[in-house]
Amino acid sequence: MYATTLKNLIEELQKLPGIGPKSAQRLAFYFLATSKKSVEDIVASIMEAKDKITYCSVCFNVTDVNPCNKCTDATRQDDSICVVAETKDLAAIERSGAFRGKYHVLGGLLSPLDGIEPETLRINELVTRLSKNNVKEVVLAISPTTEGEATIIYLTRLLKPLGLNMTRIAYGLPMGADMDYADPVTLFKSFEGRRIVSHD
């Protein structure tokens, strides 16, 4: 149907998350229609990000400086750590302006069926960090999905011996929703209404 080169491009684009055959086709024709310079700029940006982006050695946020600018920001509260699943959740919270402490990015959520066990995530690093620093509050800002609830229960039981004030954001987020799709006002209200997590 298509020239082999174009067909190969469409097949590669389909490997991107959320890109089906029709979207891949539209993108492929966009690249063909736009200038060579625009395509080169896109490729250069991807390669630069691939070369320079790494994980913060403290909070595991994606960054091009280590430690990241959230960890080195002297205006942020050191005694409050917000635990999120992914960097995209951190970005959503930052857009809301609801939190001015530090972060810890787990790198996913518990899902044994998918092979994601506690040791797969950055949970040990979280425990070590909380044990060494003067942290008073841990905010669990995790989406209320099945995997999110399982992760919250696991973390609550694991961190109980540390005697920290543990809270979770309120249910302004609908059950099953991903945090990065929530609007800033909803996230702000969720942080305002955060509640103590039961250790039982």
C-alpha positions in Angstrom: 0.0 0.0 0.0 2.7 2.5 1.0 6.4 2.7 0.0 8.6 0.5 2.2 10.3 3.6 3.8 7.0 5.2 4.7 5.6 1.9 6.0 8.6 1.4 8.2 8.2 4.9 9.6 4.5 4.3 10.4 5.4 1.0 12.1 8.1 2.7 14.3 5.7 5.5 15.3 3.1 2.9 16.4 5.6 1.7 19.0 5.1 5.0 20.9 2.6 4.8 23.8 -0.9 5.8 22.9 -0.2 5.8 19.2 -2.4 3.5 17.1 -2.2 2.9 13.3 -4.2 6.0 12.3 -2.3 8.3 14.6 1.0 6.9 13.4 -0.1 7.4 9.8 -1.1 11.1 10.5 2.3 11.7 12.2 4.2 10.1 9.3 2.5 12.3 6.8 3.1 15.3 9.0 6.8 14.6 9.0 6.8 14.2 5.2 4.9 17.5 4.8 6.9 19.6 7.2 10.4 21.0 6.5 13.5 19.0 6.8 14.8 21.5 9.4 11.7 20.9 11.6 12.2 17.2 11.5 15.9 17.6 12.3 15.0 19.9 15.3 12.6 17.2 16.6 15.3 14.5 16.2 17.9 16.7 17.9 15.7 17.4 20.8 15.0 13.7 21.3 18.7 12.8 21.2 19.6 15.6 23.5 17.0 14.5 26.1 18.2 10.9 25.7 21.8 12.0 26.3 21.3 14.5 29.1 18.3 13.4 31.1 19.0 11.2 34.1 17.4 10.4 37.5 18.0 12.6 40.5 20.1 10.7 43.0 18.0 12.0 45.9 14.3 11.9 44.8 14.6 10.1 41.4 12.8 12.8 39.5 14.0 13.0 35.9 16.5 15.8 35.5 19.4 17.2 33.5 21.2 18.4 36.7 21.9 16.1 39.7 20.5 16.6 42.3 17.4 18.1 40.7 16.2 21.6 41.2 13.5 20.5 43.5 16.0 18.9 45.9 18.3 21.9 45.9 15.6 24.6 46.2 16.3 26.2 49.6 12.8 27.6 49.7 11.2 24.2 49.8 10.3 22.5 53.1 12.8 19.7 54.1 10.5 18.1 56.7 7.7 17.1 54.3 8.1 14.6 51.5 5.5 13.9 48.9 5.6 10.3 47.5 4.4 10.0 43.9 4.4 7.1 41.4 5.9 8.9 38.4 7.5 12.2 37.4 4.4 13.1 35.5 2.5 13.1 38.8 5.2 15.4 40.3 4.7 17.7 37.4 0.9 17.8 37.9 1.3 18.6 41.6 3.8 21.4 40.8 1.3 22.9 38.3 -1.3 23.0 41.1 1.0 24.9 43.4 -0.4 22.8 46.3 2.9 21.5 47.7 6.1 23.2 48.7 8.1 20.3 50.2 10.4 17.7 48.7 9.4 14.7 46.5 10.2 11.0 46.2 9.4 9.3 42.9 8.7 5.5 43.2 9.0 4.7 39.5 5.7 3.0 39.3 3.1 1.2 41.4 2.9 -2.3 42.9 1.4 -4.7 40.4 2.5 -8.3 41.1 0.6 -9.6 38.0 2.8 -7.4 35.9 5.9 -8.4 37.8 6.2 -5.1 39.7 7.1 -6.0 43.2 8.4 -3.8 46.1 12.0 -4.4 45.2 11.2 -3.2 41.6 10.3 0.3 42.9 12.4 2.8 44.8 10.8 1.9 48.1 14.1 0.9 49.9 15.6 4.2 48.9 12.5 6.0 50.4 12.9 4.1 53.7 16.6 5.0 53.8 15.9 8.6 53.1 13.2 8.9 55.7 15.5 7.2 58.3 18.3 9.6 57.8 16.5 12.9 57.5 14.4 15.0 59.9 11.1 14.4 58.0 7.8 15.0 59.9 5.2 14.3 57.2 5.0 11.9 54.3 2.3 12.7 51.9 1.1 9.8 49.7 0.0 11.5 46.5 -0.8 8.3 44.6 -3.7 7.9 42.1 -6.7 5.9 43.6 -6.4 3.0 41.2 -6.2 -0.7 42.3 -2.4 -0.6 42.0 -2.3 2.8 43.8 -4.4 1.5 46.7 -2.2 -1.6 47.0 0.9 0.6 47.1 -0.5 2.9 49.7 -1.4 0.0 52.0 2.1 -1.5 51.6 3.8 1.8 52.3 1.6 2.6 55.3 2.5 -0.7 56.9 6.2 -0.5 56.0 6.7 3.1 57.3 4.6 2.7 60.5 7.7 1.9 62.7 9.3 5.2 61.7 6.5 7.0 63.6 6.0 9.6 60.9 2.9 11.7 60.3 1.5 10.0 57.2 -1.2 11.6 55.1 -2.8 10.9 51.7 -4.5 13.4 49.4 -8.2 13.6 49.6 -10.7 11.9 47.2 -11.1 14.9 45.0 -9.7 12.5 42.5 -12.2 10.0 41.2 -11.5 6.3 41.8 -9.4 4.9 39.0 -8.2 8.3 37.8 -4.6 9.1 36.9 -3.2 12.1 38.7 -1.6 13.7 35.7 -5.1 14.1 34.1 -6.5 16.0 37.1 -6.9 19.8 36.8 -4.8 22.0 39.1 -7.8 23.1 41.2 -8.8 19.6 41.9 -5.3 18.7 42.9 -5.0 21.7 45.1 -8.2 20.8 46.9 -7.0 17.2 47.2 -3.9 18.4 49.0 -5.9 20.8 51.2 -8.1 18.0 52.3 -5.4 15.4 52.9 -6.0 13.1 55.8 -4.1 10.9 58.2 -3.5 7.4 56.9 -4.5 4.6 59.3 -1.7 2.2 60.2 -4.1 -0.7 60.7 
